[in-house]
Amino acid sequence: MSLRFDTILLSAAIAAAMIGSSFAMEGKLSVGRRAIRTGSFNIKLELTAEGEGEGEGEIYFHADSEGNGYLLKLSDKKITLGTSQAGRFSPLDEHNIGDGSVLRRGTNILLIKKRGDSIRVFLSDSPVLSASDRTFAAGAFAWRSSGDLKLSGGALREIGEIYFTDDFMRETQTVRNTTQRVADHASWTPSAGGEWYVLGPGRPETSTAVFQLCQKSRADGRGIYTAGYWFWENYIYAASVRLGTLNDLAALRFYEFDSRNYFLFECNPRSRRAELVSVRNGQRTALAGKEVGFLHNQWYRIKILIRGGRFRAYIDDVPVLDESLPGAVCGGIGLEARGREVRFDDVQVFSLRLSEEDFADDNSQALRRTVLAAESAQNITASFTKRPTMKQWATDEGAWENRGGIDWTDSVYYDGALAWSPRQNARNGAPSRGTVALLLAPETDDLKQGYRIVCSFDQTAGWRDVAAFKVGKRVAGRRQKKEPERLAIVAADGNVELRLGDEALLKEALPAGYRAFHFGRCTKGDVSEAFSLSTEKLLDYPFTRAPADWFAGGTWELRPRWTCDPKFNWFSGVNREGGAELWNKHKFEGDYTVEAYIACMLLGVFPKDYAFPINFRITVAADEMKPGRGYTCVYGFIDRPAEILRNGVSVASEASHVDATLWKDFEHARSEHVHRRWFHLKVQKKGNEIRFYVDRRLWLKFEDVRPLNGPYIAISTEKNGIMVSRVKITYEKENGKALVTR
């Protein structure tokens, strides 16, 4: 967050000497002992024109006690920027302000923005002066005025990186009380009508992070929640928004200079509009808009980017507005709401570091990366990772499966990198010795067709032996008296690299048959676990933030799994009359894999009110976000066979594992069969084939001579309740998101 410095004021004696009409430099200018410490800063003052407006003012910055520095001269007729050296003033730029269009009677805001060599001056939101000069780079800030022109409220702020986030994780009063008024507003300031409160299940440490800020307004009143600082500029501002009814309204306020001067990006379901609004001196002016039929009870991720005098807005990463922003100077942020229940979550603000060319280019990769980066972190609460029944989905443990003495990734990947970094033995801090291997192989895990990089080392003796293998044959190696270095296998853009530190031991095109692959790892001896696996073609949802990437059918909320222990909560969907579907908004092409960790719900009194039968579903390749479209893989292990449905018609089934008595035998519900069990379902779409896995076992597969290739996937159940703790999607190609509207 930007650094904050106290305003440097003139001493009381010098302030008294300022009274009068003469501004001749008699004696030294007392500017205190605190200097401006950077070349990028904002200075803000209130300039009040009283009576006839006749008077004078001077503002010094980067000035010494002799008055040498930059000087801004004010009168009721003009404003002049220049340098002052040894009592001599040299103008840099000048502007007439006496016609009333710029300098108003009453209070005006005067702003000086210095960025390196550039100096710009704004008065009443209008740019009036601009210059480029590097004469002075140090010195303090002071001002004085006389007559009917009054300068007051001086503030100096040095400009640094902007970084602000809030996921509204606030502990509620009791576990069973799901709402509370906001007692700890943190960095926010509430104002206007309505009630702000946190919607959450009780304790953040025993719940996923889907805590949300809510606002409930009375009649047509609006609730306002503001944060940030007046000197913020050039930033990206993102927030997740959910409208409770079609009569609700939500808006992101930005460049909020004060309570009467700001901008709005407004989401209005009633008018089916997303609008950009300017508020100047309390007067609203619509600048631009686009038709967007917002749905109620659905989350949207809104991102706005401001650079200079230009504005871009995205809803679910789909561009909706690209406009000029007249009067844009700087300012903080805010949330505004009107209605029965408007929700906000996962607010994020950070500095926008894009060139003017990249920001103006619709197809700029830098612009796209910046937009996609505006997502809050997905952090799983530590209490989940410590419980044996949850480690599979709450830690990296579930990403690996040991097969034949090698840990292989359970999911297939379509690009990525597996790396190992040496470190001291984690147990006693002593140097370690042993062997570590990284592997890359086709989906068959056939090492004869794969790649390996192997390092044997002894940190005590200080040697290493590294070898790279292709299809079982050594192709490169290094044996040296050195400490071990980082190893990596990188597969991306159709190529593979085996790396030792910064050196590529092998680099070539991937052979045919590597559209998807597994990574593997194994160790021998005293080797610390220091592996990292990364990929750009992965969507990972532990549902620790608002589900803005998903379109929900049925009722999806944060709920406790067990009525007897309500402090543990997960994202869940319920519909006793029909389907509860969760459709991902991303559009996928080619091959991909969907994993989901799913559990049944206890909807009432244990055990008779467990949600039976347990029919859990993953849908892939749907052409529409509608039940019955695409391939739906159904696991209903109690009273129905596992099935693969093609557009609602069964094309493959397996009944041999159905336990038709389990739902009648309540003692079974107390066991790991149901009560604390998380099922791991996985569906892989590979060419014309659909593969359905249950708890890592291939359950069913279906090859379609007329394959469906729709872009949408879903997690669902039917006449049931379902808990979803994590969903992961690895994919070959993703084609943006669908903006789901009415």
Order of alpha helices (4+ residues) and beta strands (2+ residues): alpha-beta-beta-beta-beta-beta-beta-beta-beta-beta-beta-beta-beta-beta-beta-beta-beta-beta-beta-beta-beta-beta-beta-beta-beta-beta-beta-alpha-alpha-alpha-alpha-beta-beta-beta-beta-beta-beta-beta-beta-beta-beta-beta-beta-beta-beta-beta-beta-beta-beta-beta-beta-beta-alpha-beta-beta-beta-beta
